[in-house]
Structure formats: C-alpha cells, structure tokens
C-alpha cells in the first residue's frame, strides 16, 4: 500500500464505536457494526451487515464479507465472561456469513493467520489457531481448540473435532470428518478422515525440491509401514533422514507431539 494516509470511509448506516481504531484507507459498509476496542488495519474492507465484536484485531488489507461475525461469544458452557479476542492476519479474506468466535480463556485469542481464505459460511470456534495461507472452503466447521498448519486446504463441509490438528500443506477432501490428527503434507479423506497419500501438488507448489519430495515419500512409507512399533519407525526416520531435510523432521515431531493420535491409512485386507 501507499504510505499516504487516507481517512477511513464509514457508511452513514454503519455503527462504529468511537473507541474502535480504524487504520488508513479502511472502509466500513452499510449496516456493519464495529464495537469498542476493535482494531482495523490499513486498507481493510468491512462488508455490509458484518459484526466485529470488542477484542477483534484485523490486520492490513483484510476483506470481511457481508454478514460475517467476528469475535462472537464462544459456544462453550464453561464460558463465564472475560476479555478475549480474535486476531486476523494481513490480507486474509473472510467471506459471507463466516463466524469466528473469541476464546473461553480470558486474555487469549482465536488466531487466523495472514493470506488465508475463509469461504462462505465456514466456522472457526474458540481457541482455534489457523496458520498462514490456510483455505477453508464453504461450510467447514471447526470445533474448539483445533489447529491448522500453514498452507493446509480443508474442502467443503469438512468437520474438525475439538483439539484435532491438521498439519502443514495437508489437504482434507470434502465432507470428511477429522477425528484424529492429520499429518503434514498428506491428502486425507473419509469418515473418519484417513491419509490417502502425499499432497504432491501442494508440496510442489510450495517450492519443495524433487529430492525433498522423494524423502517425504520414503518417510510416508516408513511411517505407515508394517515393520516394528510406531516409536521404532519414528526413531528410524530421525536417524536415517538426510541432514537438513526439515520436512521429515517436521513430520516426526508432529507425530511425537500428538495427543489425540494420528489418523492412519486404512489397511487393505491381506489375501490368503
């Protein structure tokens, strides 16, 4: 953006609290409501009838579509009030009727990274964390405390269980149900969602070299192989991976830190 300061433009039918902070070039459309203690970064656009509740922080050049609700009260019976919020990174697009809830825990934020696309009617619950470049297609429903790694793609109407994790550059097919952690770099599908292989297209688009892609393919086969225990296979991956192959190290660390357990491919029945 230009360094020139441009006064915010607020439609006469919008309601913006005097204590909200509006950056240069912000536009707020007809019927939108912006409460106190909301921060709007420069160049952000707030669409008609969108509601931004207190504690919502929006980065630069963010686009918020009609009817979106950001920073609403979490849908959790443990919530007893208190100040919490939603933080949205730069250049993220939040389409029509998306809902993003603030945290149950006072002082915490639900986080959506930069350069994300949240398509119409998708829902991000309290305490969720989305990395940079994440795409949620229409109707995705994320329960509380779920996390999504950078560059992951959740197709239409995917349902994510609370506390589940979806790794970096993973892709989850439409209408799947995520009950356990989905490892980075894979394509997952089904009820429940299970890995079907590597997300080769997404990995290549991210600029991963052919050598590193081959390393990931070998790591995937080892991780879900039949030999030994899972812990033994993880140790083998750590010991045998080439120095500097961060993707394999990331994969191993993701599995080792899983609380819910990782989703595994469906085993094909062995023929006698």
C-alpha positions in Angstrom: 0.0 0.0 0.0 1.0 3.6 -0.4 2.4 5.4 2.6 -0.1 8.2 2.1 -2.7 8.3 4.8 -6.3 8.0 3.7 -9.1 8.8 6.0 -11.4 5.9 6.8 -14.7 5.8 5.0 -17.7 4.8 7.1 -21.2 4.5 5.6 -23.8 6.6 7.3 -25.8 3.4 8.0 -22.9 1.7 9.8 -22.2 1.9 13.5 -18.6 2.3 14.6 -17.8 2.8 18.3 -15.7 5.9 19.0 -13.1 3.7 20.8 -12.6 1.5 17.7 -9.2 2.0 15.9 -9.5 2.4 12.2 -6.3 2.5 10.1 -5.7 4.5 6.9 -8.0 3.7 4.0 -10.4 1.5 6.0 -13.9 1.2 4.5 -17.0 0.1 6.6 -20.1 -0.6 4.6 -23.8 -0.1 5.2 -25.2 -1.9 8.3 -21.9 -3.0 9.6 -21.3 -2.8 13.4 -17.8 -2.3 14.8 -17.6 -2.3 18.7 -15.2 -0.6 21.1 -11.7 -1.9 21.2 -11.8 -3.3 17.7 -8.6 -2.6 15.6 -8.9 -2.5 11.8 -5.6 -2.4 9.9 -5.0 -0.1 7.0 -6.9 -0.8 3.8 -9.2 -3.3 5.4 -12.8 -3.6 4.0 -15.7 -4.4 6.2 -18.8 -5.6 4.2 -22.5 -4.9 4.7 -24.0 -6.1 7.9 -20.8 -7.6 9.2 -20.4 -7.5 13.0 -17.0 -7.1 14.7 -17.2 -7.5 18.5 -14.9 -6.0 21.0 -11.5 -7.5 21.1 -11.3 -8.3 17.4 -8.0 -7.2 15.8 -7.9 -7.2 11.9 -4.6 -6.9 10.0 -3.9 -4.8 6.9 -5.8 -5.2 3.7 -8.2 -7.8 5.2 -11.6 -8.2 3.4 -14.6 -9.1 5.6 -17.7 -10.2 3.6 -21.4 -9.4 4.2 -22.9 -10.8 7.4 -19.6 -12.2 8.8 -19.5 -12.2 12.6 -16.0 -11.9 14.2 -15.3 -12.1 17.9 -18.7 -13.5 19.0 -19.2 -15.2 22.3 -17.8 -18.8 22.3 -20.3 -21.7 22.2 -18.9 -23.3 25.4 -20.8 -23.8 28.6 -17.6 -23.2 30.6 -17.5 -19.6 29.4 -18.1 -17.2 32.3 -17.3 -13.9 30.5 -14.0 -12.1 30.5 -11.9 -10.3 27.9 -10.7 -12.4 25.0 -10.5 -11.8 21.3 -9.9 -12.8 17.7 -6.7 -11.8 15.7 -6.7 -12.0 11.9 -3.5 -11.6 9.9 -2.8 -9.4 6.9 -4.5 -9.9 3.5 -6.9 -12.6 4.8 -10.3 -12.8 3.1 -13.3 -13.7 5.2 -16.3 -14.3 3.0 -20.1 -14.1 3.6 -21.5 -15.3 6.9 -18.3 -16.7 8.3 -18.2 -16.9 12.1 -15.1 -16.7 14.2 -15.5 -16.9 18.0 -13.3 -15.5 20.7 -11.7 -17.6 23.4 -13.2 -19.1 26.5 -10.0 -18.3 28.5 -9.6 -14.6 29.4 -6.7 -12.9 27.8 -6.4 -15.5 24.9 -7.1 -15.0 21.2 -8.5 -17.2 18.5 -6.0 -16.8 15.7 -6.3 -16.7 11.9 -3.0 -16.2 10.1 -2.1 -14.0 7.1 -3.2 -14.7 3.5 -5.9 -17.1 4.4 -9.2 -17.6 2.6 -12.3 -18.5 4.7 -15.1 -19.2 2.3 -18.8 -18.5 2.9 -20.4 -20.0 6.0 -17.3 -21.6 7.4 -17.0 -21.6 11.2 -13.9 -21.2 13.4 -14.6 -21.9 17.1 -13.0 -20.6 20.2 -9.2 -21.2 20.8 -8.6 -22.4 17.3 -5.3 -21.5 15.5 -5.0 -21.2 11.8 -1.6 -20.7 10.2 -0.7 -18.6 7.2 -2.2 -19.4 3.8 -4.9 -21.7 5.1 -8.0 -22.2 3.0 -11.4 -23.3 4.5 -13.9 -24.0 1.8 -17.6 -23.4 2.1 -19.3 -24.8 5.2 -16.1 -26.1 7.0 -16.9 -26.4 10.7 -14.0 -26.3 13.2 -14.6 -27.2 16.9 -12.8 -25.5 19.7 -9.0 -25.7 20.2 -8.4 -27.2 16.7 -5.2 -26.1 14.8 -4.5 -26.0 11.1 -0.9 -25.7 9.8 0.3 -23.2 7.1 -1.0 -23.8 3.6 -3.5 -26.5 4.5 -6.7 -26.8 2.5 -9.9 -28.0 4.0 -12.5 -28.7 1.3 -16.2 -28.0 1.6 -18.2 -29.2 4.7 -15.2 -30.8 6.4 -15.9 -31.2 10.1 -13.0 -30.9 12.6 -13.2 -32.4 16.1 -12.1 -30.3 19.1 -8.4 -30.4 19.8 -7.6 -32.1 16.5 -4.6 -30.9 14.5 -4.2 -30.7 10.7 -0.6 -30.4 9.6 1.1 -28.0 7.2 0.2 -28.4 3.5 -2.3 -31.1 4.2 -5.4 -31.4 2.2 -8.7 -32.8 3.5 -11.3 -33.9 1.0 -14.9 -32.6 1.0 -17.4 -33.6 3.7 -14.7 -35.6 5.6 -14.7 -35.9 9.4 -11.4 -35.2 11.2 -11.4 -37.0 14.5 -7.6 -37.5 14.9 -4.6 -35.5 13.9 -3.9 -35.4 10.1 -0.2 -35.5 9.4 1.5 -32.7 7.4 1.9 -33.0 3.6 -0.8 -35.6 3.1 -4.2 -35.9 1.4 -6.9 -37.2 3.8 -10.4 -38.4 3.1 -13.3 -40.2 4.6 -15.4 -40.9 7.8 -13.2 -40.6 9.7 -10.6 -38.9 7.5 -7.6 -41.1 6.8 -4.4 -40.3 4.8 -4.5 -41.5 1.2 -1.0 -40.4 0.2 1.0 -37.3 -0.1 -0.4 -33.9 -1.3 2.1 -33.9 -4.2 0.6 -30.9 -6.0 0.5 -28.8 -2.8 4.1 -29.8 -1.9 5.4 -28.9 -5.3 3.5 -25.6 -5.4 5.2 -24.7 -2.0 8.6 -24.9 -3.8 9.8 -28.2 -2.3 12.7 -29.7 -4.3 12.3 -33.1 -6.0 14.9 -34.6 -3.6 12.9 -33.5 -0.6 9.7 -34.8 -2.1 11.4 -38.2 -2.6 12.5 -38.0 1.0 8.9 -37.3 2.1 7.6 -40.2 0.0 10.1 -42.6 1.7 9.2 -41.2 5.1 5.5 -41.7 4.5 6.0 -45.3 3.5 8.2 -45.9 6.6 5.7 -44.1 9.0 2.8 -46.3 7.9 4.7 -49.5 7.3 4.2 -52.8 9.0 7.7 -53.2 10.5 8.1 -52.7 14.2 6.3 -50.2 16.5 5.4 -46.7 15.6 8.1 -45.4 18.0 10.7 -47.6 16.3 9.7 -46.3 12.9 9.9 -42.7 14.1 13.4 -43.3 15.5 14.4 -44.9 12.2 13.1 -41.8 10.3 15.0 -39.5 12.7 18.3 -41.5 12.3 18.1 -42.1 8.6 16.8 -38.7 7.2 19.3 -36.7 5.4 20.8 -33.7 7.3 18.7 -30.6 6.7 15.6 -32.3 5.5 13.3 -30.2 7.6 10.1 -31.7 6.2 10.9 -35.2 7.5 11.9 -33.7 10.9 8.6 -31.8 10.9 6.7 -34.9 10.2 8.4 -36.8 13.0 7.9 -34.0 15.5 4.2 -33.7 14.6 3.6 -37.4 15.3 5.5 -37.4 18.5 3.6 -34.5 19.9 0.1 -35.8 19.0 -2.3 -36.1 22.0 -5.3 -37.5 20.1 -3.2 -39.9 18.0 -2.7 -39.6 14.2 -5.1 -40.8 11.6 -3.7 -43.8 9.7 -4.4 -45.2 6.3 -7.0 -47.9 6.1 -5.3 -51.3 5.9 -6.1 -53.4 2.9 -7.2 -56.9 3.8 -4.5 -59.4 3.1 -5.5 -62.2 0.8 -4.6 -65.7 1.9 
